[in-house]
């Protein structure tokens, strides 16, 4: 079992923190339920790896507690936390066989030979490594090495949580999908808490039931992939998730409409008046911003069109602001002057970066 | 200024690294080398740079044979995956360093560094140490150093692989403009199909040391000559299904018989492999002529706006990338649909015999 609680936790790498900016992880209280599949997503420097290292015991936080199933483990070293870790680069012994690599953590603990053999074969089966047990690790490809690395963590019977730190970075794209699928299946088969650190949104969204988005040492939103996509709580989430990210247009709110450079855009909902000194933005995802013929909606100027194979994305300008829009199949773009249509059910209003709730439904 | 590779090969210790590659790369062109790890991309870049000499074949630069000419006598710049900067020098001095070795006036160095810094949006950081820059800024510094020389040939070996997702998105946007402004020949190696499509230009797909196709990127994506090229230019992986064509029908390796789509009717009877990309496998009928196949859902992955659905069909595993959020319990038997207009068909040799209708192929 491993429910993990972070209680009033914060961390700074400085001897003394004097301002909020000095914290790599700003004060937070957060629970990770037993058996959950979590992703910690954010750009480099956002504090995600620091947080993971606090959970694994590589770092003792400068403030607060870490609890495993209610037990305070804040000061316990990694090896006494019943966790497995997988890093960006595989951690294996190149000169040993796959079998010996998997057996190693158990031999170290003086486990008897028969138990070791049974356990190694079980883990190999789980990770689709049964055929490779006799192979020497040195000759293996990066994806297989990473599986062995994971297997070494899982082979102990008391593992309650697996922590992943960018585990697919060195894997080729076509193998990434296979490994991703394997990790997800593993999560279904094993009753384990998994926390997966990445800067790659696809990895985070496809792996996790709950994605925890971090920015400058803080959790800015935690939710299902759908929630993060459909209702970003912060403009950072809107921009970071999605490729290209959410379009953000400086605007003024006038009851049920947003006014962008003289264009009134119906919001379908009424908003209370927002203080003039706040930065107000209208957010809409490119997926809900569709390029149309000249008479289709808001007039825009096309800057370029990227053909990404399965979709074409137009970079346009609306009243001087850059906007990314989907080009529907079969639409021919004739000249620079076109229009975009926004899905009025998918528009969000942000004040100083934070999502504003409408005054009424 | 044109770089010509004429039947170039390189072998080392009996292993063929580059296998009979012929390419013509004109001035002001962006050329992507796309292929998995160990396909020969880095080996080919090293030959182009003059870091290695070919075992056979010739390299010509503007008609001049440069086959045996070492790298320091060529006009070449290279950027690696692991960006390298001098930590003890400022960003300005890092960029200026290739110019310090020649007899270039101080004013000229200043002018060229500032010009390339503007292009790469590094002007505000010129006085800083690279250690105080983000990963993206550090890689831009390395890129600026490669550009400042005004080399005729700029080689980039997976230059964005170590960067954050969003930084990569930003740099990919900028790179084609930077390339355009510089006028050199650019060669850019990557393992990622999406990156090749975003960069545009021309793409050479590589597999086991060979170039399997070379042409405009979107063209190579849509009209691969063989199964290998189609597969390595697909992410998620290309779905493939062995079939046996018998008269007007296709006998699927996964069981079941379907009417052969019109595009396949003209082919002689026999075994083929049909291929289609993940976004061409649907959960609901895309057209009346759609081919229905039944599979068991192995796994669903949700990205927030789209879902990857992995289907198990016994002898084949397929992936559908569909719009919207579809949470399907593993083990559920589900019907999938293939739009016949989006089908590739390959002979047993791997050669393509049917290519999707360009009007419907995305």
Interface residues (C-beta under 8 A of the other chain):
Chain A: X43 X44 X45 X142 X172 X173 X174 X177 X180 X181 X184 X185 X188 X199 X200 X201 X202 X205 X206 X207 X224 X225 X226 X228 X229 X230 X239 X240 X241 X242 X243 X244 X245 X285 X287 X306 X307 X308 X309 X310 X311 X329 X330
Chain B: X36 X37 X134 X135 X164 X165 X166 X167 X169 X191 X192 X193 X194 X197 X198 X200 X218 X221 X231 X232 X234 X235 X236 X237 X277 X279 X298 X299 X301 X302 X303 X304 X305 X308 X310 X319 X321 X325 X330 X359 X360 X362
